Amino acid sequence: MKKILSFLLVIILFLIGLVVFNTWTYPFSENTAKSNSPLELSPISETSLKRFAGGLRIPTISNADYEAFDYAPFDQFKAYLKESYPVIFAQMEYDEVNGYGMIFRWKGKQADLKPILFLSHYDVVPVAGYDPMADTIAVEDLVFRPQDQALAPIDSISESWDFPPFSGAIANGRIYGRGSLDMKNMLFAILEAAEKLMLMGHQPERDVYFAFGHDEEVGGRQGAAKIAADFKSKGIEFDAVFDEGGLISAKGSVGLLDKDIALVGMAEKGLLSLRIHVKGLGGHSSMPPLQSAIGKAAVIMQRLEENQMPAMLIPPMENFLNNVGGEMPFASRMAIANRWLFESMLLNNFTKTPSTNALVRTTTALTMMSGSKAANVLESEVDFVVNFRILPGNTVEDVRKHVENACEGFEVRLEEVGTPREASNISPTDTRGFEVIQETIGRIFPEAVATPYITIGGTDAYKYELVSKNVYRFLPVVLNASEQRTIHSENEYISIEAFNRMIHYFEEIIKSYDRQTEN
């Protein structure tokens, strides 16, 4: 017995030593931004601010019902861009796809180099309780006080609008309005960067394209999907595609990390919504069956929530852990450095909170239910809807089989709600497209740690897999947790400093590709 205990003690000590050694020697990335030297940023011009604010004043609200789509503001927005950016429209080739998809081509010096593509969209989500036409203010009444300092701490955001949501007000060091974060900021930052370079006499080595959709918020079927198909039909293939997705989460916003984390989306999740019709015995509530249709549905729902799709670490999240792990406490570093032993513990920690659970598994969300419309009536069939966001590595068919297993023993019928979509491909990290993102983050946001990530929400980006294998999702703006909650919500705004950094970011991306070519 003593020999056995001694042997076990030796094994335990060996494992402890191995774990500690692996932790201290694990090659965590110190800062993947790879900055040579931070860029000195010039101040933003009053013209740039006013052009952006004017674009926010146009209520380009998209509608999933295309028959009810109000195109008048979109026509107004297109005209506004032509009036606001005469240099760009004079020097770039401009085309439209399906009436409202806007395509710009900035011709490069070398036709044999693959072009790059920058995406954005100019539609926005509605604002509850607001009539956009009634709340839009005249140009002469536009609030414009860019010199003001912020009146409230950056992390104590009002739960109502400080200014009307389509005012484009500039005050308190901020630019207010629906679309200021999603996504007119990216569209205007791209155009501002391009015009600045043009006025300096810059011509890129390779063709640079911009593509702006008008219906991303409702699926992008008539915008980005048509634009991507147009590129495909012309045989255009891009060296890299840049769209929204991840952002820079301010220090303290991501778990145990005390640094700004630049989250570069290398992929995005798929989507499947199923309506599950459950059959049972109907009749009068005075003589109920032992298990009603609602009771059967409740069992299935409980199975789906308690037995979810398995959690797993996909490559972007493995890279994420390698990049940010060096900033974590010792216990976390130990688990990351010894995944062969602690991976189940890591996954368990991820699944404890909704925000991190979504990064490691296909999520299950029960969203809708219908049954009897009277208190004393038993319906013979009830239904509920379950929404899945599919992690790369799982498929739509995997999810359907998972649901069928949860429904075992009951008479059900499955019906798809909307159009299912597989998870996107995972873009590689060993490309110029990804390297230039890291380098530019290092120059514009030198305090941030840049890392691959998985984009949870849907974007237009996946549609462009038709024309590029290298699709990257990143919005270059630093937001704390409170500011992130204003996206699609109340009091959406971007700080003037953040918008200025976005302009510099896109300017630097374009120039960085050229520098690489020249080298």
TAWO-V337613 format. One record per residue. PSI is psi in whole degrees, -180 to 180 (999 if undefined). OMEGA is omega in radians with two decimals (none if undefined). Layout:
psi: {PSI:PSI}
omega: {OMEGA:OMEGA}
This chain:
psi: {-43:-38:-40:-45:-40:-42:-44:-38:-42:-43:-45:-46:-38:-45:-42:-46:-41:-43:-46:-44:-46:-38:-44:-27:0:134:65:144:130:-46:107:6:-22:50:131:-48:135:145:136:119:130:153:155:148:157:-35:-44:-43:-45:-36:-43:-47:-40:-37:-32:-23:-13:116:74:73:120:163:129:-25:99:-22:-27:7:126:103:-10:-48:-30:-38:-41:-40:-44:-44:-37:-42:-43:-38:-35:-27:64:-32:-45:-46:-23:-35:-16:151:134:137:160:143:128:32:-35:-8:121:127:128:138:117:107:131:175:-32:107:-19:-6:140:137:169:158:130:132:155:-179:153:9:157:165:159:165:119:130:5:138:107:-34:-38:-31:-7:133:159:156:-42:-17:4:128:121:93:64:-20:-12:147:156:135:-19:153:147:-19:16:72:138:148:9:177:126:-31:157:142:-17:32:-28:32:143:109:161:26:17:163:117:146:153:127:-8:-25:-25:96:23:-23:-42:-42:-50:-34:-40:-47:-39:-42:-44:-45:-40:-45:-40:-43:-21:-2:15:137:126:157:-42:161:139:125:147:139:121:117:167:3:31:-38:-16:22:-17:21:-33:-9:-89:-40:-41:-39:-47:-41:-35:-45:-45:-44:-26:1:24:125:135:141:-32:150:131:124:180:171:-100:169:-173:109:121:153:136:-10:-20:97:-124:9:137:40:159:133:115:109:103:113:119:-10:169:158:154:-171:135:125:129:133:122:112:123:126:148:-166:129:-178:-161:143:-12:-20:69:151:169:-31:116:172:-38:-41:-41:-43:-38:-38:-45:-43:-41:-41:-43:-37:-35:-25:79:171:145:146:147:155:113:164:-45:-35:-31:-42:-38:-47:-40:-35:-39:-11:-33:-17:-1:164:165:-42:-40:-42:-38:-44:-40:-43:-17:53:-27:-24:-34:12:-39:-35:-41:-49:-38:-40:-39:-40:-2:-24:147:-40:-37:-28:-38:-16:-14:2:163:119:154:122:116:119:-30:152:144:147:-139:148:11:146:-23:20:131:119:144:-12:131:164:155:160:135:131:126:134:115:122:138:133:-27:160:168:-40:-38:-43:-41:-43:-38:-43:-42:-39:-38:-25:3:133:-5:155:113:165:130:136:127:138:117:-167:120:156:129:157:153:169:163:119:147:161:-15:50:161:-35:-45:-39:-41:-29:-48:-47:-42:-38:-41:-31:-33:-32:69:-18:-7:148:120:137:147:158:171:126:123:-44:168:146:176:-15:-40:-25:-23:4:-16:-30:8:144:-9:87:121:138:105:126:113:74:138:122:138:178:-39:-43:-37:-32:-13:-15:126:13:-158:151:37:132:164:143:154:-40:-43:-41:-40:-42:-35:-43:-48:-37:-51:-34:-43:-37:-48:-45:-32:-38:-41:-41:-40:-42:-43:-31:999}
omega: {3.14:3.12:3.14:3.13:3.11:3.13:3.12:3.12:3.11:3.13:-3.13:3.13:3.11:3.13:3.12:3.13:-3.14:3.14:3.14:3.14:3.13:-3.11:-3.10:-3.08:-3.09:-3.06:3.04:3.07:3.12:3.10:-3.06:3.08:3.03:-3.10:2.98:3.08:3.12:-3.13:3.05:-3.01:3.05:-3.12:3.13:-3.12:3.08:3.12:3.14:3.14:-3.08:3.11:3.12:-3.13:3.12:3.10:3.10:-3.10:-3.11:-2.99:-3.12:-3.11:3.14:-3.06:3.13:3.05:-3.04:3.08:-3.13:-3.10:3.10:-3.04:-3.07:3.11:3.14:3.02:3.12:-3.11:3.12:3.12:3.14:3.12:-3.14:3.13:-3.03:-3.05:-3.13:3.14:-3.13:-3.12:3.10:-3.01:3.12:2.95:-3.10:3.12:3.07:3.10:3.12:3.03:-3.00:3.01:-3.03:-3.13:3.06:3.05:3.06:-2.99:3.13:-3.11:-3.02:-3.07:-3.09:3.11:3.09:3.13:2.99:-3.02:3.05:-3.09:2.89:3.04:-3.07:2.98:-3.13:3.10:3.14:3.05:-3.09:3.03:-3.11:2.97:-3.02:-3.14:-3.13:-3.04:3.08:-3.07:-3.10:-3.12:-3.09:3.14:-3.08:3.08:-3.10:3.13:-3.06:-3.11:-3.11:2.97:3.10:-3.07:-3.10:3.06:-3.01:-3.10:3.08:-3.03:3.09:3.09:3.03:-3.10:3.04:3.09:3.12:-2.98:3.07:3.14:-3.02:-3.10:3.09:-3.09:3.07:-3.12:-3.04:3.01:-3.01:2.99:3.05:-3.08:-3.13:3.03:-3.07:-0.01:3.13:3.09:-3.12:3.14:-3.10:3.10:3.10:-3.11:3.11:3.14:-3.12:-3.14:3.13:3.13:3.12:-3.13:3.06:-3.14:-3.09:2.96:-3.10:3.08:-3.13:3.05:3.06:3.14:2.93:3.09:-3.07:3.13:-3.07:-3.07:-3.12:-3.07:3.13:3.01:3.06:-3.06:-3.11:-3.14:-3.05:-3.12:3.14:3.13:-3.14:3.12:3.10:3.07:-3.12:-3.11:3.14:3.11:-3.14:3.07:-3.01:3.06:3.09:3.07:-3.10:-3.14:3.04:3.10:3.05:3.08:3.09:-3.12:-3.06:-3.09:-3.11:-3.11:-3.11:3.00:-3.04:-3.03:-3.13:3.09:2.96:-3.11:3.12:-3.00:-3.09:-3.09:3.12:-3.11:3.02:-3.06:3.06:-3.00:2.98:3.02:-3.14:2.95:-3.09:3.11:-3.08:-3.09:3.09:3.10:3.08:3.09:-3.12:-3.08:-3.14:3.09:-3.07:3.03:3.13:3.09:-3.11:3.08:3.10:3.11:3.10:3.11:3.14:3.11:-3.13:3.13:3.12:3.09:-3.10:-3.14:-3.08:-3.12:-3.06:3.08:-3.05:3.07:3.11:3.09:3.09:-3.02:3.13:-3.13:3.00:3.08:3.11:-3.13:3.12:-3.07:-3.05:-3.06:3.14:3.13:-3.06:3.06:-3.03:-3.09:3.12:3.11:3.14:-3.14:-3.13:-3.10:-3.10:-3.09:3.09:-3.12:-2.96:-3.06:3.13:3.10:3.10:-3.13:3.12:3.11:3.11:-3.02:-3.09:-3.13:-3.08:-3.06:-3.14:3.07:-3.12:-3.11:-3.02:3.11:2.94:-3.04:-3.12:-3.14:3.04:-2.95:-3.05:3.08:3.06:-3.14:-3.11:3.11:3.11:-3.06:-3.07:-3.11:3.04:3.09:3.09:3.07:3.03:3.11:3.03:-3.11:3.06:-3.09:3.12:2.96:-2.85:3.12:3.00:-3.00:2.96:3.13:3.06:-3.14:3.07:-3.10:3.11:3.11:3.09:3.13:3.12:3.09:3.13:-3.11:-3.07:3.13:3.14:3.09:-3.06:3.00:-3.12:-3.14:3.11:3.07:-3.06:-3.09:3.10:3.13:3.07:3.02:-3.12:2.95:3.06:-3.11:-3.10:3.09:-3.09:-3.12:3.07:-3.14:-3.13:3.13:-3.08:3.03:3.14:-3.11:-3.09:3.04:3.14:-3.12:-3.08:-3.13:-2.99:-3.14:-3.03:2.98:-3.12:-3.09:2.98:-3.02:3.05:3.12:-3.05:-3.12:3.12:3.08:3.02:-2.94:-3.02:3.14:-3.10:2.97:3.02:-2.97:3.07:3.02:-3.03:-3.07:-3.05:-3.01:-3.07:3.05:-3.02:3.12:3.12:3.12:2.99:-3.04:-3.12:3.12:3.11:-3.12:3.12:3.11:-3.07:-3.08:-3.06:3.01:3.10:3.11:2.97:3.11:3.11:3.12:-3.11:3.13:3.10:3.11:3.09:3.13:3.12:-3.14:-3.09:3.05:-3.09:3.10:-3.12:-3.13:-3.11:3.06:3.14:3.13:3.11:-3.14:-3.11:3.13:none}
